[in-house]
Amino acid sequence: MSDARFQVGQRVRIADRTPPVHHRVPGYAKGQVGLIERVCGLHGEPEKFIRGDGKPEQRIYRVQIPQDELWDEYTGTSRDQLEIEIFEHWLESAE
Amino acid sequence: MTEHDHDHARTFQPDHAEPNSDGARIGLALRELLIEAGHYTAGAEQAVIAAMQAASPKDGGRIVAKAWTDPAYKARLLSNGADAIRELGYEIEPYEFTVMENDASTHNVIVCTLCSCYPRSLLGMSPAWYKSASYRARVVREPRSVLAEFGVELSDDIDVRVHDSTAELRYMVLPQQPEKTDGWSEEKLASLITRDSLIGTQRVLRTD
């Protein structure tokens, strides 16, 4: 297994881009900043598949984003969290 | 026999609804072509459907009851859900299985906003509302309102964690063991667990 580029607790930004292929990042998460909640395994990422390049393995991370930073009119508490799986090539350090 | 001589019986699936949209017709046609071209067989597909239909929230209940009564098992379940579930003899798909524990100050709820990812190989088919656009769009944005509609009223001292199942992980909530059930058998505890409590749209399990 290749080494993980990010560690638990690290602050990361999710890329804000929309490749014209199937990808697994919903619009609401694009451009958001969160913390690495856990480092997951390597999985085939789908974006190259349509070009016939197979599904090269990529690290997945769970990213935790405070709900009140995601939504302008969030009515819950400041401790509520959204947690989402993101492939490594969508993340950059935001520290 | 006409020149159209392939065996429809080989690909026919009685549990598929009659297609009534272009998308559904294309889907069925693609499926038949894949089977005829030998990419997989109708029998293999039927076996997958049968396995998913045989799975049910009861299996999740058995896993939860084991975790409640065996702290070492619970620790394994929370750190590597897939291995701990296979330990009990379940065949599950090769996803990372992630078990999220509710406690007095945390409530977990699962959604897949992109489509409707659900741990079908363990819990069986997902409920219709889980696949609805309304649940998927709203539970990330206003989880407390959606949970209240399911009867889960959360005070502000309980934190909500919404898990969006967007890629290769699958999730199950580990609900809290109800009060006054210490010493119950695993079997009796397992009978308390509901499908919705494993998704997180139910918090308190009934014991009556």
Contacts between the chains, C-beta under 8 A, distances in Angstrom:
chain1	res1	chain2	res2	distance
A	24	B	114	6.4
A	24	B	166	4.9
A	24	B	167	4.6
A	25	B	166	7.0
A	26	B	113	4.9
A	26	B	114	5.6
A	26	B	164	7.0
A	26	B	166	6.4
A	28	B	113	7.6
A	28	B	140	6.8
A	28	B	141	7.9
A	29	B	164	7.7
A	29	B	166	8.0
A	40	B	96	5.6
A	40	B	168	7.7
A	40	B	169	6.5
A	41	B	96	5.9
A	41	B	168	8.0
A	43	B	167	6.7
A	43	B	168	4.0
A	44	B	168	7.9
A	60	B	96	7.8
A	60	B	167	5.7
A	60	B	168	6.0
A	60	B	169	7.1
A	62	B	98	8.0
A	62	B	169	7.5
A	67	B	143	7.5
A	67	B	160	7.3
A	67	B	162	7.4
A	70	B	140	7.9
A	71	B	141	5.5
A	71	B	142	8.0
A	74	B	141	7.8
A	74	B	142	7.9
A	75	B	142	6.7
A	75	B	144	6.9
A	75	B	145	7.5
A	76	B	142	7.9
A	76	B	143	6.8
A	76	B	144	4.9
A	76	B	156	7.9
A	76	B	160	6.0
A	77	B	156	5.1
A	77	B	159	6.8
A	77	B	160	7.9
A	79	B	159	4.4
A	80	B	143	7.0
A	80	B	144	7.8
A	80	B	159	5.9
A	80	B	160	4.4
A	80	B	161	7.5
A	80	B	162	7.8
A	81	B	159	7.1
A	81	B	160	7.4
A	81	B	161	5.0
A	81	B	162	7.3
A	82	B	140	6.1
A	82	B	161	7.9
A	82	B	162	5.0
A	82	B	164	6.6
A	83	B	161	6.0
A	83	B	162	7.0
A	83	B	163	5.1
A	83	B	164	7.0
A	84	B	163	7.8
A	84	B	164	4.4
A	84	B	166	5.6
A	85	B	164	7.5
A	85	B	165	7.2
A	85	B	166	5.0
A	85	B	167	4.1
A	85	B	168	6.9
A	85	B	169	5.3
A	86	B	166	7.6
A	86	B	167	7.6
A	87	B	167	6.7
